[in-house]
């Protein structure tokens, strides 16, 4: 089975990649024995995604994929965006981030938002990036037990349920990450020698 190194410590994210890419053995930083956090110092998703891939490729020399994702809310001028994981400060905490988001949207009628992810694929010669977006709205309060991050308050367009209420197989067909992974997979299939 083909192996891909995913530059993350996030088990939820890794599981989404594994669910969407069953034909690959997706290994994480924990599998590499890489315990330290990678500094996300860029000011956009593209930059952070690239930084993570570059750090791991330079250290280990494996073909690597990395992603950076963010929730972009219209009424907050695109915030929390690149700061989504640490929106309520350190240490990162999904519940506190969600509470801050809902507090800032109290009384706001425009609840349009989108999840956006940027995946970087890197080998010794090149790197490529793939973007995925899913549009939706922010619910008035958290609903559902599945997923992670802002999933309990994000209602994807065309659905009544939040990401945290949808079955994983449904989310993994329509999510921002699924969209980007599909582009990644198409690229790998067209360029089998890249990996």
FILOSE-832403 format. One record per residue (C-alpha): x, y, z; residue in one letter; chain. Coordinates in steps of 0.5 Angstrom, whole numbers, plus 2048, in hexadecimal, padded with zeros to 3 digits. Example, Ala and Ser with C-alpha at 12.3 -4.5 7.8 and 13.67 -1.06 7.14 Angstrom:
2
x: 819&y: 7F7&z: 810&code: A&unit: A
x: 81B&y: 7FE&z: 80E&code: S&unit: A
// end
This chain:
195
x: 800&y: 800&z: 800&code: X&unit: A
x: 803&y: 807&z: 7FE&code: X&unit: A
x: 805&y: 80B&z: 804&code: X&unit: A
x: 803&y: 813&z: 805&code: X&unit: A
x: 806&y: 817&z: 80B&code: X&unit: A
x: 801&y: 81C&z: 80E&code: X&unit: A
x: 805&y: 821&z: 812&code: X&unit: A
x: 800&y: 822&z: 818&code: X&unit: A
x: 7FF&y: 81F&z: 81F&code: X&unit: A
x: 7F7&y: 820&z: 81E&code: X&unit: A
x: 7F4&y: 819&z: 81E&code: X&unit: A
x: 7ED&y: 81C&z: 81C&code: X&unit: A
x: 7F1&y: 81F&z: 816&code: X&unit: A
x: 7F5&y: 818&z: 815&code: X&unit: A
x: 7EE&y: 814&z: 815&code: X&unit: A
x: 7EB&y: 818&z: 810&code: X&unit: A
x: 7F1&y: 817&z: 80B&code: X&unit: A
x: 7F1&y: 810&z: 80C&code: X&unit: A
x: 7E9&y: 80F&z: 80B&code: X&unit: A
x: 7EA&y: 813&z: 805&code: X&unit: A
x: 7F0&y: 810&z: 802&code: X&unit: A
x: 7EF&y: 809&z: 804&code: X&unit: A
x: 7F4&y: 806&z: 7FF&code: X&unit: A
x: 7FA&y: 80A&z: 802&code: X&unit: A
x: 7FD&y: 809&z: 809&code: X&unit: A
x: 7FD&y: 80F&z: 80C&code: X&unit: A
x: 802&y: 810&z: 811&code: X&unit: A
x: 802&y: 816&z: 816&code: X&unit: A
x: 808&y: 81A&z: 81A&code: X&unit: A
x: 807&y: 815&z: 820&code: X&unit: A
x: 808&y: 80F&z: 81B&code: X&unit: A
x: 80F&y: 813&z: 819&code: X&unit: A
x: 811&y: 814&z: 821&code: X&unit: A
x: 810&y: 81C&z: 820&code: X&unit: A
x: 80D&y: 81E&z: 826&code: X&unit: A
x: 80F&y: 826&z: 825&code: X&unit: A
x: 80A&y: 82B&z: 823&code: X&unit: A
x: 80B&y: 82E&z: 81C&code: X&unit: A
x: 80B&y: 836&z: 81D&code: X&unit: A
x: 805&y: 838&z: 818&code: X&unit: A
x: 808&y: 83F&z: 817&code: X&unit: A
x: 805&y: 841&z: 811&code: X&unit: A
x: 7FF&y: 846&z: 810&code: X&unit: A
x: 7FB&y: 842&z: 80B&code: X&unit: A
x: 7F9&y: 83A&z: 80A&code: X&unit: A
x: 7FD&y: 839&z: 804&code: X&unit: A
x: 803&y: 83C&z: 808&code: X&unit: A
x: 802&y: 837&z: 80E&code: X&unit: A
x: 801&y: 831&z: 80A&code: X&unit: A
x: 807&y: 832&z: 806&code: X&unit: A
x: 80B&y: 833&z: 80D&code: X&unit: A
x: 809&y: 82D&z: 810&code: X&unit: A
x: 80A&y: 829&z: 809&code: X&unit: A
x: 811&y: 82C&z: 809&code: X&unit: A
x: 813&y: 82B&z: 810&code: X&unit: A
x: 812&y: 823&z: 80F&code: X&unit: A
x: 815&y: 822&z: 809&code: X&unit: A
x: 81B&y: 826&z: 80A&code: X&unit: A
x: 81C&y: 822&z: 811&code: X&unit: A
x: 81A&y: 81B&z: 80E&code: X&unit: A
x: 81A&y: 81B&z: 807&code: X&unit: A
x: 813&y: 817&z: 806&code: X&unit: A
x: 80E&y: 81A&z: 801&code: X&unit: A
x: 809&y: 81E&z: 805&code: X&unit: A
x: 802&y: 821&z: 805&code: X&unit: A
x: 800&y: 826&z: 80A&code: X&unit: A
x: 7FA&y: 82A&z: 80B&code: X&unit: A
x: 7F8&y: 830&z: 80E&code: X&unit: A
x: 7F0&y: 832&z: 80F&code: X&unit: A
x: 7EC&y: 838&z: 812&code: X&unit: A
x: 7E5&y: 83A&z: 813&code: X&unit: A
x: 7E4&y: 841&z: 80F&code: X&unit: A
x: 7DE&y: 844&z: 811&code: X&unit: A
x: 7DB&y: 84A&z: 80D&code: X&unit: A
x: 7D9&y: 84E&z: 813&code: X&unit: A
x: 7DF&y: 84E&z: 816&code: X&unit: A
x: 7E3&y: 850&z: 810&code: X&unit: A
x: 7E6&y: 849&z: 80F&code: X&unit: A
x: 7E8&y: 848&z: 816&code: X&unit: A
x: 7EA&y: 843&z: 819&code: X&unit: A
x: 7ED&y: 841&z: 813&code: X&unit: A
x: 7F4&y: 83F&z: 814&code: X&unit: A
x: 7F4&y: 840&z: 81B&code: X&unit: A
x: 7EE&y: 83B&z: 81C&code: X&unit: A
x: 7F1&y: 836&z: 820&code: X&unit: A
x: 7F4&y: 83B&z: 825&code: X&unit: A
x: 7EE&y: 840&z: 825&code: X&unit: A
x: 7ED&y: 840&z: 82C&code: X&unit: A
x: 7F4&y: 840&z: 82E&code: X&unit: A
x: 7F9&y: 83A&z: 830&code: X&unit: A
x: 7F8&y: 835&z: 832&code: X&unit: A
x: 7F4&y: 833&z: 82C&code: X&unit: A
x: 7ED&y: 831&z: 82E&code: X&unit: A
x: 7E7&y: 830&z: 829&code: X&unit: A
x: 7E2&y: 831&z: 82E&code: X&unit: A
x: 7E5&y: 838&z: 830&code: X&unit: A
x: 7E6&y: 83A&z: 829&code: X&unit: A
x: 7DF&y: 838&z: 827&code: X&unit: A
x: 7DC&y: 83C&z: 82D&code: X&unit: A
x: 7E0&y: 842&z: 82B&code: X&unit: A
x: 7DD&y: 842&z: 824&code: X&unit: A
x: 7D6&y: 841&z: 826&code: X&unit: A
x: 7D7&y: 847&z: 82B&code: X&unit: A
x: 7DA&y: 84B&z: 825&code: X&unit: A
x: 7D4&y: 849&z: 821&code: X&unit: A
x: 7CE&y: 84B&z: 826&code: X&unit: A
x: 7C9&y: 84F&z: 823&code: X&unit: A
x: 7CC&y: 84E&z: 81C&code: X&unit: A
x: 7C7&y: 84C&z: 816&code: X&unit: A
x: 7CD&y: 84B&z: 811&code: X&unit: A
x: 7CF&y: 844&z: 813&code: X&unit: A
x: 7D3&y: 842&z: 80C&code: X&unit: A
x: 7D9&y: 83F&z: 80D&code: X&unit: A
x: 7DE&y: 83A&z: 809&code: X&unit: A
x: 7E3&y: 835&z: 80B&code: X&unit: A
x: 7E9&y: 835&z: 807&code: X&unit: A
x: 7EF&y: 830&z: 807&code: X&unit: A
x: 7F6&y: 831&z: 803&code: X&unit: A
x: 7F9&y: 82A&z: 802&code: X&unit: A
x: 801&y: 82A&z: 800&code: X&unit: A
x: 804&y: 824&z: 7FD&code: X&unit: A
x: 80C&y: 824&z: 7FD&code: X&unit: A
x: 811&y: 820&z: 7FA&code: X&unit: A
x: 819&y: 822&z: 7F9&code: X&unit: A
x: 817&y: 825&z: 7F3&code: X&unit: A
x: 811&y: 829&z: 7F3&code: X&unit: A
x: 80B&y: 82B&z: 7F8&code: X&unit: A
x: 804&y: 82C&z: 7F6&code: X&unit: A
x: 7FE&y: 82E&z: 7F9&code: X&unit: A
x: 7F6&y: 82C&z: 7F9&code: X&unit: A
x: 7F0&y: 831&z: 7FC&code: X&unit: A
x: 7EA&y: 82E&z: 7FE&code: X&unit: A
x: 7E4&y: 832&z: 800&code: X&unit: A
x: 7DD&y: 831&z: 803&code: X&unit: A
x: 7D8&y: 836&z: 804&code: X&unit: A
x: 7D3&y: 837&z: 80A&code: X&unit: A
x: 7D0&y: 83A&z: 810&code: X&unit: A
x: 7D2&y: 83B&z: 817&code: X&unit: A
x: 7CC&y: 838&z: 81C&code: X&unit: A
x: 7CA&y: 83B&z: 822&code: X&unit: A
x: 7CC&y: 836&z: 827&code: X&unit: A
x: 7D1&y: 830&z: 826&code: X&unit: A
x: 7CD&y: 829&z: 824&code: X&unit: A
x: 7D0&y: 822&z: 823&code: X&unit: A
x: 7D5&y: 81E&z: 826&code: X&unit: A
x: 7D9&y: 81C&z: 820&code: X&unit: A
x: 7DF&y: 820&z: 81D&code: X&unit: A
x: 7E4&y: 825&z: 820&code: X&unit: A
x: 7E5&y: 82C&z: 820&code: X&unit: A
x: 7DF&y: 831&z: 81E&code: X&unit: A
x: 7DC&y: 82B&z: 81B&code: X&unit: A
x: 7D6&y: 82B&z: 820&code: X&unit: A
x: 7D4&y: 832&z: 81D&code: X&unit: A
x: 7D5&y: 832&z: 816&code: X&unit: A
x: 7CF&y: 830&z: 812&code: X&unit: A
x: 7D2&y: 82E&z: 80B&code: X&unit: A
x: 7CE&y: 831&z: 805&code: X&unit: A
x: 7C8&y: 82D&z: 803&code: X&unit: A
x: 7C7&y: 829&z: 80A&code: X&unit: A
x: 7C4&y: 82B&z: 810&code: X&unit: A
x: 7C9&y: 827&z: 814&code: X&unit: A
x: 7CF&y: 829&z: 817&code: X&unit: A
x: 7D6&y: 826&z: 815&code: X&unit: A
x: 7D6&y: 823&z: 81C&code: X&unit: A
x: 7CF&y: 820&z: 81B&code: X&unit: A
x: 7D0&y: 81D&z: 814&code: X&unit: A
x: 7D3&y: 816&z: 813&code: X&unit: A
x: 7DA&y: 816&z: 812&code: X&unit: A
x: 7D9&y: 813&z: 80B&code: X&unit: A
x: 7D5&y: 819&z: 809&code: X&unit: A
x: 7D9&y: 81E&z: 80C&code: X&unit: A
x: 7DF&y: 81A&z: 808&code: X&unit: A
x: 7DC&y: 81B&z: 801&code: X&unit: A
x: 7DA&y: 823&z: 802&code: X&unit: A
x: 7DF&y: 826&z: 807&code: X&unit: A
x: 7E5&y: 82B&z: 805&code: X&unit: A
x: 7EA&y: 826&z: 806&code: X&unit: A
x: 7E6&y: 820&z: 802&code: X&unit: A
x: 7E6&y: 826&z: 7FC&code: X&unit: A
x: 7EE&y: 827&z: 7FD&code: X&unit: A
x: 7F0&y: 820&z: 7FE&code: X&unit: A
x: 7EC&y: 81E&z: 7F7&code: X&unit: A
x: 7F0&y: 823&z: 7F4&code: X&unit: A
x: 7F6&y: 820&z: 7F7&code: X&unit: A
x: 7F4&y: 819&z: 7F5&code: X&unit: A
x: 7F3&y: 81B&z: 7EE&code: X&unit: A
x: 7FA&y: 81E&z: 7EE&code: X&unit: A
x: 7FD&y: 818&z: 7F1&code: X&unit: A
x: 7FA&y: 813&z: 7EC&code: X&unit: A
x: 7FC&y: 818&z: 7E6&code: X&unit: A
x: 803&y: 818&z: 7E8&code: X&unit: A
x: 804&y: 811&z: 7EC&code: X&unit: A
x: 80C&y: 812&z: 7EC&code: X&unit: A
x: 80B&y: 818&z: 7F1&code: X&unit: A
x: 80A&y: 814&z: 7F7&code: X&unit: A
// end
